[in-house]
Amino acid sequence: MKYGCIAERLGHSFSREIHGMIGGYEYELCEIAPEALDEFMKKRDFLGINVTIPYKRDVIPYLSHIDEAAEKMGAVNTIVNKNGELYGYNTDYFGMRDLIARAGIELSGKKTLILGTGGTSHMANILARDLGAREVLRVSRTGREGAVTYEEAYARHTDADVIINTTPSGMYPSHTEEAPIDISRFERAEAVVDAVYNPQRTRLVSEARKRGVNAVGGLYMLVAQAVYASEHFLETKYPASMADEIYKKLSRRKENIVLTGMPGSGKSTIGRRIAENTGRRFFDTDAIFVSKYGDISKFFAEHGEGEFRLREAEIVRQTAIESECVIATGGGVVLRDDNVDALKRNGRIYFIDRPLSWLTPTRDRPLASDAESIRKRYYERHDRYISTSDVVISPPTDSKNKTARLIEQEHMK
């Protein structure tokens, strides 16, 4: 391996794609078991590597040189092999610094809570102090290492101005429904920074934004630290705009294209065509329901709409945690706030605003099986479709191919 990333688990990593967009070298993902780390580091069979959980501290004894920032933080995420001597750096610090600056978040004079006590938490603690935070407190479940507990944070520190999450709460694939704190209890909070980058908008970020809080996820931090790491690998300097350009491309690529709209608006057909044109995976929540539970109209008749909506919501949650997909939703998915929240964590919602005159009833849609039912649903739901969407697509013609192309173009803006 010449360049790559080492960790115990890397199934969720975007690093190969990011370094591929930086260009000029091959970059590999290398999962290493804890008992194999010693042999790997002593062998030194690489030119440059990134290091992530859980080895950011474990690699330090193998280094001949460590830069001031990494030494200060006691954690290394970038190692360069220079003629057999290993040099360690920490570019996470600069990645989070750039994320905070890009989001327009001010830490100077602010009371800041940092959730978690791992290596990223220690880095964020130093960064917050370097940026002039008035008071910095680390928060953990146990309260060890000088941290306060979450109970203490709720009891005594709800006046915090800035909250930085460095825990895995909210992370794909097993923690996406979690939030590390109840943001509603921090009424003075003006900013949230979440180091989690997948999904792009964690539950914490989503709930903070609903309250008018300036909240950002960690994808830009991931990109920026990779650019800084690559500069160390190749002993070069990239244009200041590189991180922005890569972030915009990666964000759109990873973000799901979610289609909402009336029954009969063409979501499934349009979604398949977008998936074929872009190489994305395609999911149809109605089709998944049928494969699991059988005919929708029959299910409605036997179990009622309430039971249908519960099972539909579970399908939405399971589908929405994926990335780089096209998701065609059932006509009533937007009626539940939890469905919309789940879909927006890693997706952009496009409402296909097909005119009522173009909608055709079919018997497999229990709430839109005739013209009168279609008309009634249309007027009941139209405002909801608009209010829950990120983009309203008004098809210029009845052509589903043209509508698909229109959505593809809009998504890449």
Phi, psi and omega in degrees: 000127175273306180227147180176193181230136177245143178192172175284323179224134182224018182298337183262001191287140173258002191298320180300316180296318182296313180292330174296327178282332174293316169091162172098353181198156175276144185226126184246153172259127186231106176278129184233126175290150182307321182288347181261354184296319183301312180297318181299312184291324179288329179290325176057038184270061179199161174263321179202137179222153165263151182233130177228190187310130008249030194251009185296333176263327185296334183279346187301318181299343182271357187269142174274330182219144177221133184284166188300317182296314181295320180295320180298324183269346181066029181209141181236134176239359180220129179230133178241132178267110180247099179055042176089352176257136185262127180249129183251142181222164172233103180267351175301321180305311183286330176294315178291323177302315181291324177299314180297316180295317181297325181279355180072029181268130182253123178259343183300125179077008185257148171278125189235130174254132177246118183273123182109161182227015179280196183298319179293324177298317180297318177298314181295326177298314179294317180299314181301319178292320178297329180274005171090019179303138182292320181211135180233125179234134174265144185237132178216167179293326185264336183079012180284169177057037176080005180278161170263156177280165176297325177297318177294323179298318178291327184279325191233350189230029177285000175271011180298142179270324184229138178236128179243121179263124175240011177273167176279003180300127183098352188278144172292143003259344192259356184239015190294336180273358184268155168227136185291334179217166172268100186295337182295341181275354180251078189292339180267356183300130179245349180206145175229131175240122181245120181289345177293133182246349178224108009286165182294328178235100179291171177301321178300312180298315181298314181292325177295316181296325177299332180268007179082015180273138175289106187231136181225146173271181191265008185297319180295323176300316180299316180293312183298317180294328178293321178297315178297320179297317180297325176298322176291318181304312189258001182051057182222180177225126181265160175301147181300336183279352188299313182300318178299314182296316180293318180301314181298316180294314183293319180300313179293321181297316184283334185290130178292146171264110184252126182254125174238163179153177182296153168305135181087006181275358176092016184302315183294313180295314180295319180298317179298320181291321176297316180298317178296320183288330188251352182076016178276157171287152182239134175233138176237112187296325177294318180295322177296320178300313181299320181293332182267323191235356180093190185306131184294316180299318179294320178298316177305312184296324185272326188240345179090163183293324182301315180292324177299315183295324178296315182287326175297319180298323178294320177296319179298315180299317182292327182280320187293339181285347177286169178226163178059044183235166165248128182237116173266124186256158173294157186300331183260006182303322185288354182288340179255128179299322182294328175295313181298316179300315181297316182294329183277347180298322180230021185216165175243127186266124177249116176272117177276099186274069181284131181302148181305323183293342180268353184273131183245124179289147174222154187288345180276004177247100189298334180258007179212047186271354177213170186299321181292320178296318177301312181299316181297312179300320183302310183284333176290324192252346191303314180297325179293319177302315182293313186292334181266354183270157170269327180220133174262123179256114176258101184303128181290334179218181178279004183282119179288331176297315180293323177295319178300313180297322180297318179292319178300315180295318180297321184292331182270002179292000000 
